[in-house]
C-alpha cells in the first residue's frame, strides 16, 4: 500500500475511534489538545516517534499522520495490568 492509502485508512480508523470514545465515554484528546500535540511534535521534527498511551490508541493514530511516521509509524498496543 502507498502512503496515501495508509493515510486514508488511518483517518477512517481515527474517526471510528472518535465515535467509540463518544459512545463509551473514553477520554481522548480534545480538539485544542490535538492541535497542541501535533504542533509540538512537528516542531520537534522527530526522526522516530514512540507514543505510550493509556486508552484506545487515538494519540498514536494522530502521530502516525506526521512525516516522521512514514519511516517508523507509532506502535499502539493494549496492555492490561492486574493485581
VOMITOR-117604 format. One record per residue (C-alpha): chain; x, y, z; residue in one letter. Coordinates in nm, 2 decimals. Each point is the difference from the previous one (the first is absolute). Example, Ala and Ser with C-alpha at 12.3 -4.5 7.8 and 13.67 -1.06 7.14 Angstrom:
REM VOMITOR-117604
R   cadena        X        Y        Z   residuo
R        A     1.23    -0.45     0.78         A
R        A     0.14     0.34    -0.07         S
***
This chain:
REM VOMITOR-117604
R   cadena        X        Y        Z   residuo
R        A     0.00     0.00     0.00         X
R        A     0.11     0.35    -0.07         X
R        A     0.02     0.28     0.26         X
R        A    -0.32     0.17    -0.14         X
R        A    -0.19    -0.33     0.06         X
R        A     0.15    -0.04     0.34         X
R        A    -0.09     0.36     0.10         X
R        A    -0.36    -0.06    -0.12         X
R        A    -0.02    -0.31     0.21         X
R        A     0.14     0.18     0.31         X
R        A    -0.25     0.28    -0.05         X
R        A    -0.29    -0.25    -0.02         X
R        A     0.12    -0.18     0.31         X
R        A     0.04     0.33     0.19         X
R        A    -0.36     0.09    -0.08         X
R        A    -0.11    -0.34     0.12         X
R        A     0.19     0.04     0.33         X
R        A    -0.15     0.35     0.04         X
R        A    -0.35    -0.16    -0.03         X
R        A     0.09    -0.28     0.24         X
R        A     0.15     0.25     0.26         X
R        A    -0.32     0.20    -0.02         X
R        A    -0.23    -0.30     0.04         X
R        A     0.20    -0.16     0.28         X
R        A     0.11     0.31     0.18         X
R        A     0.37    -0.08    -0.06         X
R        A     0.22     0.31     0.05         X
R        A     0.20     0.11    -0.31         X
R        A     0.17     0.32    -0.09         X
R        A    -0.23     0.29    -0.06         X
R        A     0.04     0.22    -0.31         X
R        A     0.23     0.26     0.16         X
R        A     0.21    -0.28     0.16         X
R        A     0.03    -0.18    -0.34         X
R        A     0.11     0.32    -0.16         X
R        A     0.26     0.06     0.28         X
R        A     0.13    -0.36    -0.02         X
R        A     0.04     0.01    -0.38         X
R        A     0.16     0.35     0.00         X
R        A     0.25    -0.10     0.27         X
R        A     0.08    -0.33    -0.17         X
R        A     0.05     0.17    -0.34         X
R        A     0.22     0.27     0.16         X
R        A     0.22    -0.26     0.16         X
R        A     0.06    -0.15    -0.35         X
R        A     0.05    -0.35     0.14         X
R        A     0.16    -0.28    -0.20         X
R        A    -0.20    -0.26     0.19         X
R        A    -0.30     0.02     0.22         X
R        A    -0.10    -0.22     0.30         X
R        A    -0.34     0.06     0.14         X
R        A    -0.09    -0.17     0.33         X
R        A    -0.37     0.04     0.06         X
R        A    -0.25    -0.11     0.25         X
R        A    -0.33    -0.03    -0.19         X
R        A    -0.09    -0.10    -0.35         X
R        A     0.30     0.10    -0.22         X
R        A    -0.15     0.33    -0.11         X
R        A     0.32     0.21     0.05         X
R        A     0.21    -0.26    -0.18         X
R        A    -0.23     0.04    -0.30         X
R        A     0.04     0.38     0.01         X
R        A     0.38    -0.03     0.01         X
R        A    -0.01    -0.26    -0.28         X
R        A    -0.11     0.28    -0.23         X
R        A     0.33     0.19     0.06         X
R        A     0.28    -0.02    -0.26         X
R        A     0.23    -0.18     0.25         X
R        A    -0.25    -0.28     0.02         X
R        A     0.06    -0.08    -0.37         X
R        A     0.31    -0.19     0.09         X
R        A    -0.09    -0.13     0.34         X
R        A    -0.37     0.02     0.09         X
R        A    -0.10     0.02     0.37         X
R        A    -0.09    -0.33     0.16         X
R        A    -0.33    -0.02     0.18         X
R        A    -0.03    -0.29     0.22         X
R        A    -0.24    -0.10     0.27         X
R        A     0.14    -0.12     0.33         X
R        A    -0.21    -0.10     0.30         X
R        A     0.14    -0.01     0.35         X
R        A    -0.16    -0.20     0.28         X
R        A     0.07     0.00     0.37         X
***
